[in-house]
């Protein structure tokens, strides 16, 4: 047995504050600037095997080969900047499990543009018996269990609270660039001459999880004693985030001779899950009623979330697989992506909120430009790489005293929610005008496939033979876009304007397929049924709303 457990925990906090630079009548300035760059990387693996050897147990002894790998990152990053006039806060956070380290420049490019400069090096677990012979009085078991996980919570908050008799001005700028990537893989295999007085098992299980939280908040307020002040408030919040989850599980019997008194089980289980809660907020307020000051708040959120996963179980090129019980080849692939995006902008004059959200299961990663083109124009620049599950017996002779079951099951679920709200409330004695702009581009794509089959060779079972494939892809998309503006002028003769604009583009693409068959094989059942079934259930639900 081999056990690897690699854990990285990071709690990072950076704060900057400035206050009291000048009195009510002075011309002094206050500025606080804060930058935080965090890189967390875990690479790990575990392997256990018997190779080119003769292993025999007498009495009731088992032969067990097991490998277990756990790789986790728990990262909390907090950046807080506070000032009485100008506040600037920038955070770059890069968390990876199963990716080779690279310099900050390349990481930033990958995060900003959505490229794939970095090299994937999965958190890997492997267990196998290869060549030689393994004769056990008891059971023969080969298991590989892999867990790769990231929990990341990143916050960037900038606050400016400006005050004075006249001309108080507040400016905030907050920017976040975040990349979270996790890759895992588990492989379990059997080969050679295998004899067991009990069960024979090859089992691979991979669990790849990512939980990402992000907050980018920028608030600028001014408080001028003079109602004729020309002070201005400006708040900007921007975030770009990439969350990438990839996993795979493979279990097999290949080029083997197997004689088992009990059951023969070949099983691959994949569970890839991505949960993202992303929030940006920008606020600007406090301009004087009679002055010529301005209020501008702008918030931008760009998020790319993707899941790639695969599960494969098979018996292949094996001259004799004999079981005193059942023979089961089972593969299951579960891919889940849940993304919640909230972009909120509020201002007393001009508010702009823009959200770009790209969520995919079963599509290769691509850069930001190509994602935007696919979403806006409906093109298919990106390459499909379905969330795939396969189970099969190929070119092998299988004999079971019980049943033979070949099953492949895929579930790919994407739940996406985008909430983009821009609110402007302009007021003044005269000439108060408001402009509110909200824009959303959202793309949700899922591709999955399930395949189960028997091809070539011969399969004999007393209790029956079942070959089944079922595929269940789904998209549930919610989009809320609201752009509101009100202008309240005390002067009844004012020429103030109120303009609200909103625009949304949403693309939802769901693809699935289930295939089950027997082809070119000799099938014999002495007591039971032969069943071949394929079930496909694809569900797309979209609730889209745009208001101005």
C-alpha positions as CSV (number, residue, x, y, z in Angstrom):
1,X,0.0,0.0,0.0
2,X,1.0,3.6,-0.6
3,X,-0.6,6.6,1.1
4,X,0.1,10.2,0.2
5,X,-1.5,13.1,2.0
6,X,-0.4,16.6,1.0
7,X,-2.2,19.6,2.6
8,X,-1.5,23.3,2.1
9,X,-3.3,25.8,4.3
10,X,-2.8,29.5,3.7
11,X,-4.4,32.4,5.5
12,X,-3.1,35.7,4.0
13,X,-4.2,39.2,4.9
14,X,-3.0,42.6,3.7
15,X,-4.3,45.9,4.9
16,X,-3.5,49.6,4.1
17,X,-5.2,52.6,5.6
18,X,-4.7,56.4,5.3
19,X,-6.6,59.1,7.1
20,X,-6.4,62.6,8.5
21,X,-4.2,64.1,5.6
22,X,-5.7,67.6,5.8
23,X,-8.3,69.6,7.7
24,X,-11.6,70.9,6.3
25,X,-9.9,73.9,4.7
26,X,-6.6,72.3,3.7
27,X,-5.4,71.0,0.3
28,X,-3.6,67.9,1.7
29,X,-4.3,64.5,0.2
30,X,-4.9,61.0,1.5
31,X,-4.0,57.8,-0.5
32,X,-3.8,54.2,0.4
33,X,-2.5,51.5,-2.0
34,X,-2.4,47.8,-1.3
35,X,-1.2,44.9,-3.4
36,X,-1.3,41.2,-2.6
37,X,0.0,38.4,-4.8
38,X,-0.5,34.8,-3.6
39,X,0.6,31.6,-5.3
40,X,-0.2,28.2,-3.8
41,X,0.7,24.9,-5.5
42,X,0.4,21.3,-4.6
43,X,1.9,18.4,-6.6
44,X,1.5,14.8,-5.2
45,X,1.0,11.2,-6.2
46,X,0.8,7.7,-4.9
47,X,1.6,4.4,-6.6
48,X,1.5,0.8,-5.5
49,X,2.1,-2.2,-7.7
50,X,3.3,-5.8,-8.2
51,X,5.1,-6.2,-11.5
52,X,6.9,-9.1,-13.2
53,X,6.7,-11.2,-10.0
54,X,5.3,-14.5,-8.7
55,X,3.1,-13.9,-5.6
56,X,1.3,-16.8,-3.8
57,X,-0.6,-16.9,-0.6
58,X,-1.7,-20.1,1.1
59,X,-4.4,-20.8,3.7
60,X,-6.8,-17.9,3.4
61,X,-4.4,-15.0,2.6
62,X,-5.4,-12.1,0.3
63,X,-3.4,-10.2,-2.1
64,X,-4.1,-6.5,-1.8
65,X,-2.6,-3.6,-3.7
66,X,-3.8,-0.2,-2.7
67,X,-2.8,3.4,-3.3
68,X,-4.4,6.5,-1.9
69,X,-3.5,10.1,-2.6
70,X,-5.0,13.2,-1.0
71,X,-4.0,16.7,-2.2
72,X,-5.7,19.7,-0.8
73,X,-5.4,23.5,-0.7
74,X,-7.3,25.7,1.7
75,X,-6.6,29.3,0.9
76,X,-8.1,32.5,2.4
77,X,-6.9,35.8,0.9
78,X,-8.1,39.2,2.3
79,X,-7.0,42.5,0.9
80,X,-8.5,45.6,2.6
81,X,-7.7,49.2,1.7
82,X,-9.2,52.3,3.3
83,X,-8.6,56.0,2.7
84,X,-10.1,59.4,3.1
85,X,-9.6,60.2,-0.5
86,X,-8.0,57.6,-2.8
87,X,-7.9,53.9,-2.2
88,X,-6.3,51.3,-4.6
89,X,-6.3,47.6,-3.9
90,X,-5.2,44.9,-6.2
91,X,-5.1,41.1,-5.6
92,X,-3.7,38.3,-7.7
93,X,-4.4,34.8,-6.3
94,X,-3.3,31.6,-8.0
95,X,-4.2,28.2,-6.5
96,X,-3.3,24.9,-8.3
97,X,-3.4,21.2,-7.5
98,X,-2.1,19.0,-10.3
99,X,-0.4,21.7,-12.4
100,X,3.3,22.4,-12.7
101,X,4.4,25.7,-11.2
102,X,5.0,28.7,-13.5
103,X,6.1,32.3,-13.1
104,X,3.7,35.0,-12.1
105,X,3.6,36.5,-15.6
106,X,2.4,33.3,-17.2
107,X,-0.1,32.7,-14.4
108,X,-1.5,36.2,-14.9
109,X,-1.8,35.6,-18.6
110,X,-3.6,32.3,-18.1
111,X,-6.0,34.0,-15.7
112,X,-6.6,37.2,-17.7
113,X,-6.9,35.8,-21.2
114,X,-7.9,32.2,-20.5
115,X,-4.8,30.6,-22.2
116,X,-3.3,27.3,-21.1
117,X,0.4,28.0,-20.8
118,X,0.8,26.0,-17.7
119,X,1.4,22.2,-18.0
120,X,-1.0,19.8,-16.4
121,X,0.5,17.3,-14.0
122,X,-2.5,15.6,-12.3
123,X,-2.6,14.5,-8.7
124,X,-2.2,10.9,-9.6
125,X,-3.0,7.6,-7.9
126,X,-2.1,4.2,-9.5
127,X,-2.4,0.7,-8.3
128,X,-1.9,-2.4,-10.4
129,X,-0.7,-6.0,-10.9
130,X,1.1,-6.4,-14.2
131,X,2.7,-9.5,-15.8
132,X,3.9,-12.3,-13.7
133,X,1.3,-14.2,-11.6
134,X,-0.7,-13.6,-8.4
135,X,-2.3,-16.7,-6.8
136,X,-4.3,-16.0,-3.7
137,X,-6.1,-18.4,-1.4
138,X,-8.3,-15.4,-0.5
139,X,-9.2,-12.3,-2.5
140,X,-7.2,-10.3,-5.0
141,X,-7.9,-6.6,-4.7
142,X,-6.4,-3.6,-6.5
143,X,-7.7,-0.2,-5.5
144,X,-6.7,3.4,-6.3
145,X,-8.3,6.3,-4.5
146,X,-7.5,9.9,-5.4
147,X,-8.8,13.1,-3.9
148,X,-7.8,16.5,-5.2
149,X,-9.5,19.6,-3.7
150,X,-9.2,23.3,-3.5
151,X,-11.2,25.6,-1.2
152,X,-10.4,29.2,-2.0
153,X,-11.9,32.4,-0.5
154,X,-10.6,35.7,-1.9
155,X,-11.7,39.1,-0.9
156,X,-10.6,42.6,-2.2
157,X,-12.3,45.6,-0.6
158,X,-11.5,49.2,-1.2
159,X,-13.2,52.1,0.7
160,X,-12.8,55.8,0.3
161,X,-14.7,58.1,2.7
162,X,-13.9,61.7,1.8
163,X,-15.1,64.7,3.8
164,X,-14.4,68.4,4.0
165,X,-15.9,71.8,3.6
166,X,-15.5,72.0,-0.2
167,X,-14.2,69.9,-3.0
168,X,-14.0,66.6,-1.1
169,X,-13.2,63.9,-3.6
170,X,-13.2,60.1,-3.2
171,X,-11.8,57.5,-5.6
172,X,-11.6,53.8,-5.2
173,X,-10.1,51.2,-7.5
174,X,-10.3,47.5,-6.7
175,X,-9.1,44.7,-9.0
176,X,-9.0,40.9,-8.6
177,X,-7.4,38.3,-10.8
178,X,-8.0,34.8,-9.5
179,X,-7.1,31.4,-11.0
180,X,-8.1,28.1,-9.3
181,X,-7.2,24.9,-11.1
182,X,-7.3,21.3,-9.9
183,X,-6.6,18.1,-11.8
184,X,-6.8,14.5,-10.5
185,X,-6.6,11.0,-11.8
186,X,-7.0,7.4,-10.5
187,X,-6.0,4.2,-12.3
188,X,-6.4,0.6,-11.1
189,X,-5.5,-2.4,-13.3
190,X,-5.0,-6.1,-13.4
191,X,-2.9,-8.2,-15.8
192,X,-1.0,-11.5,-16.0
193,X,-2.1,-14.8,-14.4
194,X,-4.5,-14.3,-11.6
195,X,-6.1,-17.0,-9.4
196,X,-8.3,-16.2,-6.4
197,X,-10.2,-18.3,-3.8
198,X,-12.5,-15.3,-3.4
199,X,-13.3,-12.1,-5.3
200,X,-11.1,-10.3,-7.8
201,X,-11.5,-6.5,-7.8
202,X,-10.0,-3.6,-9.7
203,X,-11.4,-0.3,-8.5
204,X,-10.5,3.3,-9.3
205,X,-12.1,6.3,-7.7
206,X,-11.3,9.9,-8.3
207,X,-12.8,12.8,-6.5
208,X,-11.9,16.3,-7.8
209,X,-13.5,19.3,-6.1
210,X,-13.2,23.0,-6.2
211,X,-15.1,25.5,-4.1
212,X,-14.3,29.1,-5.0
213,X,-15.6,32.3,-3.4
214,X,-14.7,35.8,-4.5
215,X,-15.7,39.2,-3.4
216,X,-14.6,42.5,-5.0
217,X,-16.1,45.5,-3.3
218,X,-15.4,49.1,-4.1
219,X,-17.1,52.0,-2.3
220,X,-16.6,55.7,-2.6
221,X,-18.5,58.3,-0.6
222,X,-18.0,62.0,-0.2
223,X,-19.4,64.3,2.5
224,X,-18.9,68.0,1.7
225,X,-20.1,70.6,4.3
226,X,-20.7,73.1,1.5
227,X,-23.8,72.4,-0.7
228,X,-21.9,74.1,-3.6
229,X,-19.0,71.7,-3.5
230,X,-17.7,70.3,-6.8
231,X,-16.3,67.1,-5.1
232,X,-16.7,63.9,-7.0
233,X,-17.0,60.2,-6.1
234,X,-15.7,57.4,-8.3
235,X,-15.8,53.7,-7.5
236,X,-14.5,50.9,-9.7
237,X,-14.5,47.2,-9.0
238,X,-13.3,44.6,-11.4
239,X,-12.7,40.8,-11.2
240,X,-11.4,38.2,-13.6
241,X,-11.6,34.6,-12.4
242,X,-10.9,31.2,-13.9
243,X,-12.0,28.0,-12.2
244,X,-10.9,24.7,-13.8
245,X,-11.6,21.2,-12.7
246,X,-10.4,18.1,-14.4
247,X,-10.6,14.5,-13.3
248,X,-10.4,10.9,-14.6
249,X,-10.8,7.3,-13.3
250,X,-9.8,4.2,-15.2
251,X,-10.1,0.6,-14.1
252,X,-9.3,-2.5,-16.2
253,X,-8.4,-6.1,-16.6
254,X,-6.2,-6.4,-19.7
255,X,-4.1,-9.2,-21.2
256,X,-5.0,-11.4,-18.2
257,X,-6.1,-14.9,-17.3
258,X,-8.5,-14.7,-14.3
259,X,-9.9,-17.6,-12.3
260,X,-12.0,-16.4,-9.3
261,X,-14.2,-18.5,-7.0
262,X,-16.1,-15.4,-6.2
263,X,-17.1,-12.3,-8.1
264,X,-15.1,-10.3,-10.6
265,X,-15.5,-6.5,-10.3
266,X,-14.0,-3.8,-12.5
267,X,-15.2,-0.4,-11.4
268,X,-14.3,3.3,-12.3
269,X,-15.9,6.1,-10.4
270,X,-15.4,9.8,-11.2
271,X,-16.8,12.7,-9.2
272,X,-15.8,16.2,-10.5
273,X,-17.5,19.2,-8.8
274,X,-17.0,22.9,-9.1
275,X,-18.9,25.4,-7.0
276,X,-18.3,29.1,-7.5
277,X,-19.8,32.1,-5.7
278,X,-18.6,35.3,-7.2
279,X,-19.6,38.8,-6.2
280,X,-18.5,42.3,-7.4
281,X,-19.9,45.6,-6.0
282,X,-19.2,49.2,-6.8
283,X,-20.8,52.3,-5.2
284,X,-20.3,56.0,-5.6
285,X,-22.4,58.6,-3.7
286,X,-22.5,61.9,-1.9
287,X,-22.1,64.7,-4.5
288,X,-23.3,68.1,-3.2
289,X,-26.8,69.3,-4.3
290,X,-25.7,72.6,-5.9
291,X,-22.2,71.7,-7.0
292,X,-20.8,70.4,-10.3
293,X,-19.4,67.2,-8.8
294,X,-19.9,63.8,-10.4
295,X,-20.6,60.3,-9.2
296,X,-19.5,57.3,-11.2
297,X,-19.6,53.7,-10.3
298,X,-18.4,50.9,-12.6
299,X,-18.3,47.2,-11.9
300,X,-17.0,44.4,-14.1
301,X,-17.1,40.6,-13.6
302,X,-15.6,38.1,-16.0
303,X,-15.8,34.4,-14.9
304,X,-14.8,31.2,-16.7
305,X,-15.8,27.9,-15.1
306,X,-15.1,24.6,-16.7
307,X,-15.2,20.9,-15.8
308,X,-13.6,18.1,-17.8
309,X,-14.1,14.5,-16.5
310,X,-14.0,10.9,-17.7
311,X,-14.5,7.4,-16.4
312,X,-13.6,4.1,-18.1
313,X,-13.9,0.5,-17.0
314,X,-13.1,-2.5,-19.2
315,X,-12.0,-6.0,-19.7
316,X,-9.8,-6.3,-22.8
317,X,-7.7,-8.8,-24.7
318,X,-8.0,-11.4,-22.0
319,X,-8.2,-15.1,-23.0
320,X,-10.0,-16.3,-20.0
321,X,-11.9,-14.5,-17.2
322,X,-13.8,-17.1,-15.2
323,X,-16.0,-16.3,-12.1
324,X,-17.8,-18.5,-9.7
325,X,-20.2,-15.5,-9.1
326,X,-20.9,-12.4,-11.1
327,X,-18.7,-10.4,-13.5
328,X,-19.4,-6.7,-13.3
329,X,-17.8,-3.9,-15.4
330,X,-19.1,-0.6,-14.1
331,X,-18.2,3.0,-14.9
332,X,-19.8,6.1,-13.4
333,X,-19.0,9.8,-14.2
334,X,-20.5,12.6,-12.3
335,X,-19.8,16.2,-13.3
336,X,-21.3,19.1,-11.4
337,X,-20.9,22.8,-12.0
338,X,-22.7,25.4,-9.9
339,X,-21.9,29.0,-10.5
340,X,-23.6,32.0,-8.9
341,X,-22.5,35.4,-10.1
342,X,-23.7,38.7,-8.6
343,X,-22.7,42.1,-10.0
344,X,-24.2,45.1,-8.2
345,X,-23.5,48.8,-9.1
346,X,-25.1,51.8,-7.5
347,X,-24.4,55.5,-8.1
348,X,-25.9,59.0,-7.8
349,X,-25.2,59.8,-11.4
350,X,-23.6,57.2,-13.6
351,X,-23.6,53.5,-13.1
352,X,-22.1,50.8,-15.4
353,X,-22.3,47.1,-14.7
354,X,-20.9,44.4,-17.1
355,X,-20.8,40.6,-16.5
356,X,-19.3,38.0,-18.8
357,X,-20.0,34.4,-17.6
358,X,-18.7,31.3,-19.4
359,X,-19.6,27.9,-17.9
360,X,-18.8,24.6,-19.6
361,X,-18.9,20.9,-18.9
362,X,-17.3,18.7,-21.6
363,X,-15.6,21.4,-23.7
364,X,-11.9,22.1,-24.0
365,X,-10.7,25.4,-22.5
366,X,-10.3,28.3,-24.7
367,X,-9.3,32.0,-24.4
368,X,-11.6,34.8,-23.4
369,X,-11.9,36.2,-26.9
370,X,-13.1,32.9,-28.4
371,X,-15.5,32.3,-25.5
372,X,-17.0,35.8,-26.1
373,X,-17.3,35.1,-29.9
374,X,-19.0,31.8,-29.3
375,X,-21.5,33.4,-26.9
376,X,-22.2,36.5,-28.9
377,X,-22.2,35.0,-32.5
378,X,-23.2,31.5,-31.7
379,X,-20.1,30.0,-33.3
380,X,-18.4,26.8,-32.2
381,X,-14.8,27.7,-32.1
382,X,-14.3,25.6,-28.9
383,X,-13.6,21.9,-29.3
384,X,-16.1,19.5,-27.7
385,X,-14.6,17.0,-25.2
386,X,-17.6,15.3,-23.7
387,X,-17.9,14.3,-20.1
388,X,-17.5,10.7,-21.1
389,X,-18.2,7.3,-19.5
390,X,-17.4,4.0,-21.1
391,X,-17.7,0.4,-19.9
392,X,-17.0,-2.5,-22.1
393,X,-15.7,-6.1,-22.7
394,X,-13.6,-6.3,-25.8
395,X,-11.9,-9.3,-27.5
396,X,-12.1,-11.4,-24.3
397,X,-13.6,-14.7,-23.2
398,X,-15.7,-14.3,-20.1
399,X,-17.5,-17.1,-18.2
400,X,-19.7,-16.4,-15.2
401,X,-21.7,-18.7,-13.0
402,X,-23.9,-15.8,-12.1
403,X,-24.6,-12.7,-14.3
404,X,-22.5,-10.5,-16.5
405,X,-23.2,-6.8,-16.2
406,X,-21.7,-4.0,-18.3
407,X,-22.9,-0.6,-17.3
408,X,-22.0,3.0,-18.0
409,X,-23.7,6.0,-16.3
410,X,-23.1,9.7,-16.8
411,X,-24.6,12.7,-15.0
412,X,-23.5,16.2,-16.1
413,X,-25.3,19.0,-14.3
414,X,-24.7,22.7,-14.8
415,X,-26.6,25.2,-12.7
416,X,-25.8,28.9,-13.5
417,X,-27.2,32.1,-12.0
418,X,-26.2,35.6,-13.2
419,X,-27.6,38.6,-11.4
420,X,-26.5,42.0,-12.8
421,X,-28.1,45.0,-11.3
422,X,-27.3,48.7,-11.9
423,X,-29.1,51.3,-9.9
424,X,-28.7,55.1,-10.3
425,X,-30.5,57.6,-8.2
426,X,-29.6,61.2,-9.3
427,X,-30.8,64.2,-7.3
428,X,-30.0,67.9,-7.0
429,X,-31.5,71.3,-7.3
430,X,-31.2,71.5,-11.0
431,X,-29.7,69.6,-13.9
432,X,-29.5,66.3,-12.1
433,X,-29.1,63.5,-14.7
434,X,-28.7,59.8,-14.4
435,X,-27.3,57.1,-16.7
436,X,-27.5,53.4,-16.0
437,X,-26.0,50.7,-18.2
438,X,-26.1,47.0,-17.7
439,X,-24.6,44.4,-20.0
440,X,-24.5,40.6,-19.6
441,X,-23.0,38.0,-21.9
442,X,-23.6,34.4,-20.6
443,X,-22.7,31.1,-22.2
444,X,-23.6,27.7,-20.7
445,X,-22.5,24.5,-22.5
446,X,-22.7,20.9,-21.6
447,X,-21.6,17.8,-23.6
448,X,-21.8,14.3,-22.2
449,X,-21.8,10.7,-23.5
450,X,-22.3,7.2,-22.2
451,X,-21.2,4.0,-23.9
452,X,-21.5,0.4,-22.9
453,X,-20.8,-2.6,-25.2
454,X,-19.5,-6.1,-25.7
455,X,-17.3,-6.5,-28.8
456,X,-15.6,-9.6,-30.1
457,X,-14.7,-12.6,-28.0
458,X,-17.3,-14.7,-26.2
459,X,-19.4,-14.1,-23.0
460,X,-21.1,-16.9,-21.2
461,X,-23.4,-16.5,-18.2
462,X,-25.8,-18.7,-16.4
463,X,-27.8,-15.8,-14.8
464,X,-28.1,-13.4,-17.7
465,X,-26.2,-10.6,-19.5
466,X,-27.0,-6.9,-19.2
467,X,-25.4,-4.1,-21.3
468,X,-26.7,-0.6,-20.4
469,X,-25.8,3.0,-20.9
470,X,-27.5,6.0,-19.4
471,X,-26.8,9.7,-19.9
472,X,-28.3,12.5,-18.0
473,X,-27.0,16.0,-19.0
474,X,-28.8,19.1,-17.8
475,X,-28.6,22.9,-17.8
476,X,-30.5,25.2,-15.5
477,X,-29.8,28.8,-16.3
478,X,-31.1,31.9,-14.6
479,X,-30.2,35.4,-15.8
480,X,-31.5,38.6,-14.2
481,X,-30.5,41.9,-15.7
482,X,-31.9,45.1,-14.2
483,X,-30.9,48.7,-15.1
484,X,-32.8,51.4,-13.3
485,X,-32.3,55.2,-13.1
486,X,-34.2,58.0,-11.5
487,X,-33.6,61.7,-11.6
488,X,-35.0,64.0,-8.9
489,X,-34.6,67.7,-9.4
490,X,-35.9,70.3,-6.9
491,X,-36.1,72.9,-9.6
492,X,-39.3,72.2,-11.6
493,X,-37.7,73.8,-14.7
494,X,-34.6,71.6,-14.7
495,X,-33.3,69.9,-17.9
496,X,-32.1,66.8,-16.2
497,X,-32.1,63.5,-18.0
498,X,-32.6,59.8,-17.0
499,X,-31.3,57.1,-19.2
500,X,-31.4,53.4,-18.5
501,X,-30.0,50.8,-20.9
502,X,-29.6,47.0,-20.6
503,X,-28.5,44.4,-23.0
504,X,-28.1,40.6,-22.6
505,X,-26.9,37.8,-24.7
506,X,-27.4,34.2,-23.5
507,X,-26.3,31.0,-25.2
508,X,-27.3,27.6,-23.7
509,X,-26.0,24.5,-25.5
510,X,-26.8,21.0,-24.3
511,X,-25.6,17.8,-26.0
512,X,-25.8,14.2,-24.9
513,X,-25.8,10.6,-26.2
514,X,-26.1,7.1,-24.9
515,X,-25.0,4.0,-26.8
516,X,-25.3,0.3,-25.8
517,X,-24.6,-2.6,-28.1
518,X,-23.2,-6.1,-28.6
519,X,-21.1,-6.4,-31.8
520,X,-19.1,-9.3,-33.2
521,X,-19.3,-11.4,-30.0
522,X,-20.6,-14.9,-29.1
523,X,-23.1,-14.7,-26.4
524,X,-24.4,-17.7,-24.4
525,X,-27.0,-17.5,-21.6
526,X,-28.2,-20.8,-20.1
527,X,-30.7,-19.4,-17.6
528,X,-31.7,-15.7,-17.8
529,X,-32.1,-12.8,-20.2
530,X,-29.9,-10.8,-22.5
531,X,-30.7,-7.1,-22.1
532,X,-29.2,-4.2,-24.1
533,X,-30.5,-0.7,-23.2
534,X,-29.6,2.9,-23.7
535,X,-31.3,5.8,-21.9
536,X,-30.8,9.4,-22.8
537,X,-32.4,12.2,-20.7
538,X,-31.3,15.8,-21.6
539,X,-33.0,18.7,-19.8
540,X,-32.5,22.4,-20.4
541,X,-34.3,25.0,-18.3
542,X,-33.7,28.7,-18.9
543,X,-35.2,31.7,-17.0
544,X,-34.0,34.9,-18.5
545,X,-35.1,38.4,-17.6
546,X,-33.9,41.8,-18.7
547,X,-35.3,45.1,-17.5
548,X,-34.4,48.8,-18.1
